[in-house]
Amino acid sequence: MNAPEATFRPASAPHRVLLHICCGPCSTAPLRTLRERSVSVAVHFANSNIAPAEEYERRLEAARGYAEALGLPFVESAYEPGAWARAVGALPEEARTSTDGITPPPERCRACYRLRFRDAAAYAAEHGFDAVGTTLSVSPYQYTDIIREELERACAEAGVEAFFEDYSPLYPETVTASKEAGLYRQDYCGCLPSKAEADAGRAARAAERAARKAERAEARAQEEARAAMKREERTAYAAKQARKRAMKDVLRGKHAVSHPETP
């Protein structure tokens, strides 16, 4: 029995929200639902975690283009990858490193969220926004609980309201909407460690698919071998029975010759 699909439950939204976004695709469905509720939204691109710089520019261009197409204000914070490196570098090595080479460590992500949300909350407080939200929760690959904790922490420090919504049920919509809009879709979270983890994850999944394919091929080969053996057995049995019948026919013929009927 399949589990029921998660349903997006919109929260009561403040009038004026600064919405931190991680990329253009992830902003599509959240912006749609906020606009439907007539929430005044400005888009905030604060993502010093993204590397390399060329990747940052591609995501920035997609995010800005989408916001402008919707007629929304777009704010870009300074791109400071060194700040991200210092924030993450301050963590113990075990908190920075994936244990399986695939799953991002939660505390590294926490430090990353904290850096970006503090930036967004400071901007919101300075420019008169009622609250700060984020689209990070739309991704099934993020730590939703930690996102909420760090958003609330950053907003409390800055004296603005934290506007958290769990957008994860809208993730399929973001995929469809971003494809329809022709937005650039990245294949890793943003930082270089996440790229290595994403690459390792894809390699592991590809290896798993190859192994399953090989298992299915081996099973088919074994089944075909069993079927061929059965066919050979049936053929051999049929040949044996044919020889028996032929021998009987010969013996009956000899018997008929040796004992002719007396008239």
N, C-alpha and C positions, 0 to 999 in steps of 0.2 A: 504494500500500500504506500503510495507516494505521500510525502509530507505536504501539507498545504503551502502554497506560495506565500511569502511574506507580503504584507500590504503596507504601503507607505501611509503613515499617520501624521498629517501636518500639525505642527504646533501653532499656538497663537503667536503670530508674528508682530514684532514691533513695526512702527511706521517706516523707519529709515534704517536700512541694514547695509553694513559693509560686508560683502561676501568674499571671503578668501577663496580663491580657486587655484587648483593645482595644474589645470590644463583646460584647453577648449572642450574636448569631448566630455569630461566629467562635469562641466558647467551646464550642459544642455538641459537635462531634465530638472535639476534644482532651479535653474532660472525660469523654466517654464512654469513650475508650480508656484514660485514666488510671484511671478507676474500675474498669474491667474488670481492670486489673492490681493492684487493691487498693492503689493509691498514695494516701496521705493528702494531700489537696489543700486549700489555702485560695486563694480567688480574690482577686486584687489588681487594683483599678481605679486605675491611675495614668496619667492621660491629659490633662495640661494643654494638649496640642496642640489639643484639640477646641474648635471655635468655630462659631457663637456660643454663649453660655452656655445658651441654650434647647436647642440641639442636645446639649450636654454632658449636660443633665438627662435628656433623652429616652434617650440611650444608657446613662446610669447606671441609670436606672429599669429598663430592659430587662435589663441585666447583673445587677443585684442581684436582681431578681425570679427570674431563671432559676437563679442560684446557690442562692438560698433554697429554691426548689422542689426542688432536688436535696439539700437539707440540708447545704450546704457553707458554711463560714465565708466571709464577704465583708468585704474591707478596702478602704476608699476613701481614697486619699491626698488631700491638700489640692489643690484646683483652683487652680492658679496660672498662668494664661495669660501673665502677664508674664514668668515664668521661661522659658516656651517662646519668647516673643518675643526675650528677651535671648540665649538660646542660638543661635537661628537668626540673629538680627540681628548676631551677632559674625562671621558668615561673610562672605566677599567677596560682592559682589553677584552675580557670575557663578555662585557656588555656591548661591545662593538662588533663582535664576531659571531657569525651564524654557526650554530652547533652542527648543522647538517649540510652547510654549504648552499642551502636553498632557501630556508626560511629566514626572513629578516629578524634580527634580535629586537625584542620589544623596547628595550631601553634606548637603543640607538634611534628607533623611530620616535620615541618620546622626546628625546633631545631635539630632534628635527622639528617635530610639531611645535615644541615650546618656542623655538627660535622664530618660526614663522608667525605663530599666533601673537607673540609679544609685539612683533612688528605691526601686525594688523590692528591689534587693540590700541597701540599707541597712536596710530594714524586715526583711528575712529574717534578716540577721545579728543584729539587735537582739532578734528574737523566736524565735530558736532553730530556724529552718528549715534543713534539710539543703542545699537547692538552690533555685534560681530558674529557672522556665521561662517561656515566652511563647507566646501563640497567634498572634502577628503572622505567623509563617511559614505560616499556613494560606492566606493571601491570595495569589492569583497576581499581584496588583498591587504587591506589596512586594519589597524587595531582600533575598532570603533570606540571601545570603552576608554582607551587612552586618549583618543582624539577629544572626547567629551571632557575628560579630566583636565587636559592641558588647555583647551579653549576656555573653560570656566576659570582656571587659574590665571591665565593671561588677562582675561576681562576683569576679574576682581582686582588685579594689580593696577589696571589702568582706569578703573572706575566706570566701566561701561557694562552693558548687559551682554551675557553670553546667549546667543541664539543658536542652540544646537538642534539639528534635525538628523535623524538617521535616514539618509537617502538610499541606503543599500537596496531596498526593493525596486528602486528606479534604475538600477544598473543596466538591465537589458534595454531600457529605453535610451540610455546614453549611447549604447553601441549603435542602435538603429539611427538615432537622430544625428550622431556625428558622421556616420557614413553618408546619410542623405545630404548633410551640409558640406561634405567633402573636406572635413577637418583632418588635420594630421593626427594620427593615432600612434602614440609611442608604445613600446613593448617592454618598458621597465618603469619602476616608480620614479626615479629621478637621479639619485646619487650613484656614483660608480660602483660602490659595493652592491647596491640593489641590482645593477645591471649584471654583475657577475653572478648573483644569486638567481636572477631571472634566466640567464643563459644556462646555468647549471640545471635549473628546474625544467627548462625546455628539453635539454639533452637527456635528462632522466626520464621524462615522459616519452620522448622519442625512443629511447632504449626499451622502455616498458612496452610500448606499442610494437616495436620490432620483435621483442621476446614473445608477446602474445601471438603475433603473426606467425612466428616460427613454430610455436606450439600448435597453432591451428594447422599449419602446413604439415607438421609431423603427424598430427592426429589423422589428417586426411590421407597421408601416405600410408600410415598403418592400416587404416580402414580399407584403402584400395588394395593393399597387400593381402589383407584377409579375404577380401572379395575375390581377388585373383586366385588365391589358394583354393577357395571354395569352388571357383569355376574349374580349376585344374582337377580337383577331386571329383567333381561331377562328370567332367570329361573322361577321366580315368575310369570311373565307375561305369559310365555308359559304354566305354570301349570294352571293359571286362565283361559286361553283360552281353555285349554283341558277340564277343568271342565264345561265350558259353552257348549262346543260341546257335551260333554257326557250328560249334562242335556237336550239339544235339542234332542239328540238321544232318550233319555228316554221318553221325552214328545211326540215325534213323534210315538214312539212305543205304548204308552198308547192311543194316538188318534186313531191309527190304530185298536186297540183292541175294543175301545168303539164304534166305528162307522164302523162296517164291511160293506163291499160293498154288495149291494143287487144283487143277481144273476138275 
